[in-house]
Amino acid sequence: MTRKISISEAAAKGIELLRKPIWSTPEDHLKIDIVDGKPGIWTHLFCPFNLECNGRDPVDVLRFEGMDYDAAEWVPYTGPIADSDEYKAARALYAGFRKEGEKA
């Protein structure tokens, strides 16, 4: 089992891609911005369902008060990235999920 790390530890080690092991969709992951070895204020949540439900993938998330960047609850993400065929295939599973006429 991979040891869990914090976002701060990942940034210090130059690890940009992370995921929580409890997430059910294996392609879901977070990309952190790293500025001078520390996490930036933006993170980017990649999820194959994002495009269908939010109209874009990734969804950018601003760091907010109470977000604990020192909690060791993440593992490095080593799965497919957004421009890979495998990730695109996972995204295609959700295409058309919304009802006709609904907007993202």
C-alpha positions, -999 to 999 in steps of 0.1 A, spaced: 0 0 0 13 35 -9 20 58 20 -3 87 23 11 122 21 -1 158 25 -5 183 -3 23 203 14 46 173 14 38 165 -22 46 201 -33 80 199 -14 88 167 -33 76 181 -67 46 157 -69 18 175 -88 -7 148 -93 -26 133 -63 -57 114 -55 -76 103 -24 -76 65 -21 -113 66 -11 -124 82 -44 -144 56 -63 -136 66 -99 -99 56 -105 -93 84 -130 -103 112 -105 -72 132 -94 -60 166 -84 -32 186 -99 -16 211 -76 2 242 -86 37 243 -70 53 277 -64 88 277 -48 82 242 -34 49 250 -18 13 245 -30 -1 274 -48 -36 288 -42 -52 268 -71 -58 231 -75 -73 215 -105 -97 186 -101 -98 161 -130 -127 138 -132 -141 121 -163 -176 132 -153 -166 169 -150 -171 177 -187 -206 163 -186 -217 179 -153 -196 211 -152 -189 218 -189 -152 216 -184 -125 193 -171 -106 201 -150 -125 222 -125 -103 248 -109 -106 250 -71 -93 280 -51 -77 272 -18 -102 281 9 -100 287 47 -101 254 65 -86 234 37 -59 214 54 -28 211 31 -9 193 59 -33 163 63 -17 131 51 -47 118 31 -34 117 -5 -14 94 -26 5 102 -58 -17 97 -89 -2 74 -115 -32 68 -137 -41 81 -171 -40 119 -177 -67 139 -195 -52 138 -230 -47 100 -229 -69 76 -248 -78 57 -215 -89 89 -198 -109 100 -229 -126 66 -229 -136 70 -192 -150 105 -200 -170 91 -230 -189 68 -205 -206 99 -192 -214 116 -225 -251 123 -228 -258 116 -192 -277 149 -188 -312 151 -201 -317 166 -235 -318 204 -233 -300 207 -199 -270 229 -198 -238 223 -178 
